[in-house]
Amino acid sequence: MSQADLWNKAAECTRTIEATNDPFLREMLTHLRTLWTNLANECPLPGNKLADQISTIGRIHDDLMQTATTKPTSAPGLQPRP
């Protein structure tokens, strides 16, 4: 994933945060956006060591985006830890 892709993922989180009314989903997306931003700032050329982590974060990103677009006011299956 290129640095531009990392910035695009962060921007997608920002757009979705602004579009959802679900406070829990907003919080999750805010944390995810921070991960993308940190990766983009610190790793202009991510190496193989980060590739697995970026792939995992990408799957989380995709799951949250799907949740945000299918149920914009709730986040089923995403529950805060006690």
N, CA, C and O atoms as CSV, one atom per row, in Angstrom:
chain,resi,resn,atom,element,x,y,z
A,1,MET,N,N,0.860,-1.170,0.000
A,1,MET,CA,C,0.000,0.000,0.000
A,1,MET,C,C,0.909,1.238,0.000
A,1,MET,O,O,1.847,1.335,0.791
A,2,SER,N,N,0.618,2.155,-0.882
A,2,SER,CA,C,1.441,3.355,-0.993
A,2,SER,C,C,1.065,4.383,0.078
A,2,SER,O,O,0.039,4.260,0.747
A,3,GLN,N,N,1.909,5.387,0.220
A,3,GLN,CA,C,1.632,6.452,1.173
A,3,GLN,C,C,0.328,7.167,0.794
A,3,GLN,O,O,-0.450,7.540,1.672
A,4,ALA,N,N,0.092,7.358,-0.500
A,4,ALA,CA,C,-1.150,7.997,-0.951
A,4,ALA,C,C,-2.361,7.161,-0.552
A,4,ALA,O,O,-3.398,7.706,-0.173
A,5,ASP,N,N,-2.232,5.843,-0.635
A,5,ASP,CA,C,-3.334,4.963,-0.221
A,5,ASP,C,C,-3.627,5.130,1.270
A,5,ASP,O,O,-4.786,5.135,1.686
A,6,LEU,N,N,-2.575,5.266,2.062
A,6,LEU,CA,C,-2.748,5.454,3.506
A,6,LEU,C,C,-3.505,6.749,3.782
A,6,LEU,O,O,-4.409,6.778,4.617
A,7,TRP,N,N,-3.135,7.821,3.078
A,7,TRP,CA,C,-3.838,9.101,3.241
A,7,TRP,C,C,-5.282,8.996,2.774
A,7,TRP,O,O,-6.171,9.594,3.380
A,8,ASN,N,N,-5.530,8.243,1.700
A,8,ASN,CA,C,-6.900,8.062,1.206
A,8,ASN,C,C,-7.764,7.330,2.229
A,8,ASN,O,O,-8.935,7.664,2.410
A,9,LYS,N,N,-7.189,6.334,2.896
A,9,LYS,CA,C,-7.928,5.610,3.939
A,9,LYS,C,C,-8.277,6.556,5.097
A,9,LYS,O,O,-9.390,6.513,5.620
A,10,ALA,N,N,-7.335,7.401,5.493
A,10,ALA,CA,C,-7.595,8.370,6.561
A,10,ALA,C,C,-8.705,9.334,6.153
A,10,ALA,O,O,-9.572,9.671,6.959
A,11,ALA,N,N,-8.674,9.773,4.905
A,11,ALA,CA,C,-9.706,10.695,4.409
A,11,ALA,C,C,-11.070,10.016,4.364
A,11,ALA,O,O,-12.087,10.644,4.658
A,12,GLU,N,N,-11.095,8.744,3.998
A,12,GLU,CA,C,-12.359,8.012,3.978
A,12,GLU,C,C,-12.947,7.921,5.388
A,12,GLU,O,O,-14.158,8.039,5.577
A,13,CYS,N,N,-12.072,7.709,6.367
A,13,CYS,CA,C,-12.534,7.684,7.758
A,13,CYS,C,C,-13.149,9.030,8.130
A,13,CYS,O,O,-14.211,9.075,8.751
A,14,THR,N,N,-12.493,10.122,7.757
A,14,THR,CA,C,-12.996,11.453,8.073
A,14,THR,C,C,-14.376,11.672,7.477
A,14,THR,O,O,-15.274,12.166,8.158
A,15,ARG,N,N,-14.553,11.311,6.218
A,15,ARG,CA,C,-15.858,11.483,5.563
A,15,ARG,C,C,-16.938,10.660,6.261
A,15,ARG,O,O,-18.065,11.125,6.432
A,16,THR,N,N,-16.597,9.450,6.659
A,16,THR,CA,C,-17.574,8.580,7.301
A,16,THR,C,C,-17.890,9.061,8.712
A,16,THR,O,O,-19.037,8.970,9.151
A,17,ILE,N,N,-16.896,9.569,9.423
A,17,ILE,CA,C,-17.130,10.141,10.756
A,17,ILE,C,C,-18.158,11.262,10.659
A,17,ILE,O,O,-19.071,11.354,11.480
A,18,GLU,N,N,-18.002,12.106,9.654
A,18,GLU,CA,C,-18.909,13.237,9.479
A,18,GLU,C,C,-20.317,12.798,9.075
A,18,GLU,O,O,-21.285,13.522,9.309
A,19,ALA,N,N,-20.433,11.616,8.470
A,19,ALA,CA,C,-21.721,11.164,7.947
A,19,ALA,C,C,-22.522,10.307,8.929
A,19,ALA,O,O,-23.717,10.097,8.720
A,20,THR,N,N,-21.894,9.812,9.987
A,20,THR,CA,C,-22.603,8.909,10.888
A,20,THR,C,C,-23.062,9.615,12.162
A,20,THR,O,O,-22.444,10.576,12.619
A,21,ASN,N,N,-24.151,9.116,12.716
A,21,ASN,CA,C,-24.675,9.630,13.983
A,21,ASN,C,C,-24.326,8.723,15.151
A,21,ASN,O,O,-24.609,9.055,16.302
A,22,ASP,N,N,-23.715,7.579,14.864
A,22,ASP,CA,C,-23.404,6.594,15.893
A,22,ASP,C,C,-22.115,6.989,16.624
A,22,ASP,O,O,-21.041,6.978,16.024
A,23,PRO,N,N,-22.213,7.337,17.913
A,23,PRO,CA,C,-21.020,7.792,18.640
A,23,PRO,C,C,-19.941,6.714,18.774
A,23,PRO,O,O,-18.751,7.025,18.739
A,24,PHE,N,N,-20.344,5.464,18.925
A,24,PHE,CA,C,-19.359,4.386,19.055
A,24,PHE,C,C,-18.623,4.191,17.739
A,24,PHE,O,O,-17.400,4.054,17.721
A,25,LEU,N,N,-19.361,4.179,16.644
A,25,LEU,CA,C,-18.744,4.028,15.330
A,25,LEU,C,C,-17.821,5.206,15.045
A,25,LEU,O,O,-16.735,5.030,14.493
A,26,ARG,N,N,-18.252,6.399,15.419
A,26,ARG,CA,C,-17.414,7.590,15.236
A,26,ARG,C,C,-16.092,7.444,15.994
A,26,ARG,O,O,-15.027,7.776,15.475
A,27,GLU,N,N,-16.176,6.950,17.210
A,27,GLU,CA,C,-14.965,6.765,18.013
A,27,GLU,C,C,-14.030,5.736,17.378
A,27,GLU,O,O,-12.820,5.950,17.302
A,28,MET,N,N,-14.597,4.619,16.923
A,28,MET,CA,C,-13.786,3.588,16.277
A,28,MET,C,C,-13.116,4.130,15.023
A,28,MET,O,O,-11.937,3.870,14.782
A,29,LEU,N,N,-13.861,4.878,14.230
A,29,LEU,CA,C,-13.309,5.447,12.998
A,29,LEU,C,C,-12.253,6.512,13.290
A,29,LEU,O,O,-11.296,6.663,12.530
A,30,THR,N,N,-12.421,7.242,14.374
A,30,THR,CA,C,-11.422,8.234,14.759
A,30,THR,C,C,-10.101,7.557,15.098
A,30,THR,O,O,-9.037,8.033,14.701
A,31,HIS,N,N,-10.166,6.452,15.831
A,31,HIS,CA,C,-8.953,5.698,16.152
A,31,HIS,C,C,-8.326,5.120,14.879
A,31,HIS,O,O,-7.108,5.152,14.707
A,32,LEU,N,N,-9.160,4.602,14.009
A,32,LEU,CA,C,-8.670,4.039,12.760
A,32,LEU,C,C,-8.004,5.118,11.906
A,32,LEU,O,O,-6.950,4.889,11.313
A,33,ARG,N,N,-8.627,6.295,11.850
A,33,ARG,CA,C,-8.038,7.409,11.094
A,33,ARG,C,C,-6.664,7.764,11.659
A,33,ARG,O,O,-5.737,8.053,10.902
A,34,THR,N,N,-6.531,7.743,12.984
A,34,THR,CA,C,-5.244,8.028,13.612
A,34,THR,C,C,-4.189,7.002,13.195
A,34,THR,O,O,-3.040,7.358,12.936
A,35,LEU,N,N,-4.581,5.737,13.133
A,35,LEU,CA,C,-3.644,4.699,12.675
A,35,LEU,C,C,-3.169,4.982,11.253
A,35,LEU,O,O,-1.970,4.936,10.976
A,36,TRP,N,N,-4.113,5.274,10.348
A,36,TRP,CA,C,-3.749,5.556,8.954
A,36,TRP,C,C,-2.848,6.781,8.867
A,36,TRP,O,O,-1.862,6.781,8.131
A,37,THR,N,N,-3.187,7.820,9.616
A,37,THR,CA,C,-2.400,9.052,9.579
A,37,THR,C,C,-0.991,8.813,10.106
A,37,THR,O,O,-0.016,9.280,9.517
A,38,ASN,N,N,-0.884,8.091,11.204
A,38,ASN,CA,C,0.436,7.788,11.759
A,38,ASN,C,C,1.275,6.968,10.788
A,38,ASN,O,O,2.464,7.232,10.609
A,39,LEU,N,N,0.655,5.977,10.165
A,39,LEU,CA,C,1.384,5.183,9.182
A,39,LEU,C,C,1.839,6.038,8.008
A,39,LEU,O,O,2.973,5.906,7.546
A,40,ALA,N,N,0.974,6.905,7.527
A,40,ALA,CA,C,1.324,7.764,6.390
A,40,ALA,C,C,2.443,8.733,6.750
A,40,ALA,O,O,3.322,8.996,5.929
A,41,ASN,N,N,2.421,9.263,7.959
A,41,ASN,CA,C,3.443,10.213,8.398
A,41,ASN,C,C,4.794,9.554,8.653
A,41,ASN,O,O,5.838,10.138,8.364
A,42,GLU,N,N,4.774,8.349,9.189
A,42,GLU,CA,C,6.008,7.703,9.624
A,42,GLU,C,C,6.616,6.774,8.587
A,42,GLU,O,O,7.802,6.456,8.667
A,43,CYS,N,N,5.846,6.343,7.640
A,43,CYS,CA,C,6.318,5.319,6.717
A,43,CYS,C,C,6.056,5.704,5.265
A,43,CYS,O,O,5.108,5.204,4.660
A,44,PRO,N,N,6.875,6.580,4.697
A,44,PRO,CA,C,6.638,6.951,3.305
A,44,PRO,C,C,6.722,5.745,2.368
A,44,PRO,O,O,6.046,5.712,1.339
A,45,LEU,N,N,7.544,4.758,2.718
A,45,LEU,CA,C,7.638,3.534,1.928
A,45,LEU,C,C,7.546,2.340,2.869
A,45,LEU,O,O,8.571,1.802,3.288
A,46,PRO,N,N,6.314,1.916,3.208
A,46,PRO,CA,C,6.168,0.810,4.164
A,46,PRO,C,C,6.902,-0.442,3.698
A,46,PRO,O,O,6.791,-0.837,2.538
A,47,GLY,N,N,7.639,-1.054,4.593
A,47,GLY,CA,C,8.376,-2.268,4.273
A,47,GLY,C,C,7.539,-3.507,4.515
A,47,GLY,O,O,6.374,-3.430,4.905
A,48,ASN,N,N,8.164,-4.655,4.274
A,48,ASN,CA,C,7.471,-5.935,4.435
A,48,ASN,C,C,7.002,-6.170,5.860
A,48,ASN,O,O,5.968,-6.801,6.082
A,49,LYS,N,N,7.766,-5.661,6.832
A,49,LYS,CA,C,7.398,-5.872,8.228
A,49,LYS,C,C,6.045,-5.239,8.537
A,49,LYS,O,O,5.264,-5.790,9.313
A,50,LEU,N,N,5.769,-4.098,7.942
A,50,LEU,CA,C,4.498,-3.422,8.190
A,50,LEU,C,C,3.381,-3.906,7.274
A,50,LEU,O,O,2.210,-3.623,7.525
A,51,ALA,N,N,3.724,-4.619,6.232
A,51,ALA,CA,C,2.709,-5.043,5.262
A,51,ALA,C,C,1.597,-5.856,5.916
A,51,ALA,O,O,0.424,-5.649,5.606
A,52,ASP,N,N,1.937,-6.768,6.806
A,52,ASP,CA,C,0.918,-7.575,7.484
A,52,ASP,C,C,0.045,-6.712,8.382
A,52,ASP,O,O,-1.170,-6.900,8.438
A,53,GLN,N,N,0.657,-5.772,9.082
A,53,GLN,CA,C,-0.110,-4.886,9.950
A,53,GLN,C,C,-1.037,-3.994,9.133
A,53,GLN,O,O,-2.193,-3.788,9.502
A,54,ILE,N,N,-0.535,-3.469,8.032
A,54,ILE,CA,C,-1.355,-2.623,7.174
A,54,ILE,C,C,-2.511,-3.433,6.593
A,54,ILE,O,O,-3.628,-2.930,6.471
A,55,SER,N,N,-2.244,-4.671,6.239
A,55,SER,CA,C,-3.298,-5.542,5.715
A,55,SER,C,C,-4.384,-5.782,6.764
A,55,SER,O,O,-5.573,-5.756,6.446
A,56,THR,N,N,-3.982,-6.015,8.000
A,56,THR,CA,C,-4.940,-6.223,9.087
A,56,THR,C,C,-5.755,-4.962,9.344
A,56,THR,O,O,-6.975,-5.022,9.493
A,57,ILE,N,N,-5.074,-3.820,9.394
A,57,ILE,CA,C,-5.786,-2.553,9.591
A,57,ILE,C,C,-6.737,-2.309,8.428
A,57,ILE,O,O,-7.831,-1.781,8.624
A,58,GLY,N,N,-6.333,-2.686,7.229
A,58,GLY,CA,C,-7.194,-2.540,6.055
A,58,GLY,C,C,-8.470,-3.362,6.171
A,58,GLY,O,O,-9.543,-2.903,5.779
A,59,ARG,N,N,-8.359,-4.569,6.704
A,59,ARG,CA,C,-9.554,-5.403,6.899
A,59,ARG,C,C,-10.481,-4.779,7.937
A,59,ARG,O,O,-11.699,-4.778,7.758
A,60,ILE,N,N,-9.920,-4.254,9.010
A,60,ILE,CA,C,-10.732,-3.570,10.021
A,60,ILE,C,C,-11.420,-2.366,9.390
A,60,ILE,O,O,-12.604,-2.123,9.623
A,61,HIS,N,N,-10.672,-1.622,8.596
A,61,HIS,CA,C,-11.210,-0.457,7.896
A,61,HIS,C,C,-12.397,-0.867,7.026
A,61,HIS,O,O,-13.456,-0.241,7.081
A,62,ASP,N,N,-12.223,-1.908,6.231
A,62,ASP,CA,C,-13.299,-2.367,5.347
A,62,ASP,C,C,-14.533,-2.787,6.135
A,62,ASP,O,O,-15.659,-2.477,5.743
A,63,ASP,N,N,-14.323,-3.493,7.246
A,63,ASP,CA,C,-15.451,-3.916,8.084
A,63,ASP,C,C,-16.201,-2.716,8.662
A,63,ASP,O,O,-17.432,-2.692,8.664
A,64,LEU,N,N,-15.462,-1.727,9.148
A,64,LEU,CA,C,-16.108,-0.543,9.712
A,64,LEU,C,C,-16.837,0.259,8.642
A,64,LEU,O,O,-17.924,0.782,8.888
A,65,MET,N,N,-16.246,0.356,7.461
A,65,MET,CA,C,-16.907,1.087,6.380
A,65,MET,C,C,-18.198,0.383,5.958
A,65,MET,O,O,-19.202,1.033,5.664
A,66,GLN,N,N,-18.160,-0.938,5.933
A,66,GLN,CA,C,-19.373,-1.691,5.590
A,66,GLN,C,C,-20.440,-1.472,6.653
A,66,GLN,O,O,-21.611,-1.287,6.322
A,67,THR,N,N,-20.055,-1.491,7.917
A,67,THR,CA,C,-20.995,-1.242,9.009
A,67,THR,C,C,-21.578,0.159,8.897
A,67,THR,O,O,-22.778,0.357,9.092
A,68,ALA,N,N,-20.732,1.120,8.586
A,68,ALA,CA,C,-21.177,2.511,8.503
A,68,ALA,C,C,-22.153,2.725,7.356
A,68,ALA,O,O,-23.058,3.552,7.467
A,69,THR,N,N,-21.989,2.004,6.268
A,69,THR,CA,C,-22.864,2.221,5.115
A,69,THR,C,C,-24.137,1.391,5.193
A,69,THR,O,O,-25.140,1.755,4.579
A,70,THR,N,N,-24.123,0.289,5.928
A,70,THR,CA,C,-25.330,-0.530,6.015
A,70,THR,C,C,-26.240,-0.104,7.149
A,70,THR,O,O,-27.460,-0.220,7.034
A,71,LYS,N,N,-25.676,0.385,8.241
A,71,LYS,CA,C,-26.466,0.831,9.391
A,71,LYS,C,C,-25.822,2.088,9.947
A,71,LYS,O,O,-25.064,2.016,10.914
A,72,PRO,N,N,-26.112,3.242,9.350
A,72,PRO,CA,C,-25.424,4.464,9.751
A,72,PRO,C,C,-25.702,4.936,11.173
A,72,PRO,O,O,-24.972,5.791,11.675
A,73,THR,N,N,-26.724,4.416,11.840
A,73,THR,CA,C,-27.002,4.886,13.195
A,73,THR,C,C,-26.677,3.859,14.259
A,73,THR,O,O,-26.910,4.107,15.442
A,74,SER,N,N,-26.139,2.701,13.864
A,74,SER,CA,C,-25.754,1.716,14.863
A,74,SER,C,C,-24.575,0.909,14.359
A,74,SER,O,O,-24.253,0.923,13.171
A,75,ALA,N,N,-23.936,0.208,15.279
A,75,ALA,CA,C,-22.786,-0.611,14.933
A,75,ALA,C,C,-22.949,-2.005,15.532
A,75,ALA,O,O,-22.304,-2.324,16.531
A,76,PRO,N,N,-23.816,-2.855,14.925
A,76,PRO,CA,C,-24.015,-4.195,15.467
A,76,PRO,C,C,-22.716,-4.993,15.430
A,76,PRO,O,O,-21.944,-4.914,14.475
A,77,GLY,N,N,-22.500,-5.748,16.475
A,77,GLY,CA,C,-21.316,-6.564,16.547
A,77,GLY,C,C,-20.105,-5.815,17.067
A,77,GLY,O,O,-19.110,-6.436,17.441
A,78,LEU,N,N,-20.169,-4.504,17.099
A,78,LEU,CA,C,-19.069,-3.704,17.643
A,78,LEU,C,C,-19.510,-3.184,18.992
A,78,LEU,O,O,-20.309,-2.253,19.080
A,79,GLN,N,N,-18.996,-3.777,20.025
A,79,GLN,CA,C,-19.401,-3.404,21.371
A,79,GLN,C,C,-18.179,-2.938,22.152
A,79,GLN,O,O,-17.100,-3.513,22.006
A,80,PRO,N,N,-18.329,-1.910,22.975
A,80,PRO,CA,C,-17.202,-1.472,23.789
A,80,PRO,C,C,-16.807,-2.551,24.781
A,80,PRO,O,O,-17.644,-3.328,25.239
A,81,ARG,N,N,-15.546,-2.590,25.102
A,81,ARG,CA,C,-15.086,-3.554,26.098
A,81,ARG,C,C,-15.496,-3.106,27.485
A,81,ARG,O,O,-15.490,-1.912,27.784
A,82,PRO,N,N,-15.855,-4.060,28.335
A,82,PRO,CA,C,-16.265,-3.698,29.713
A,82,PRO,C,C,-15.114,-3.135,30.516
A,82,PRO,O,O,-15.289,-2.785,31.683
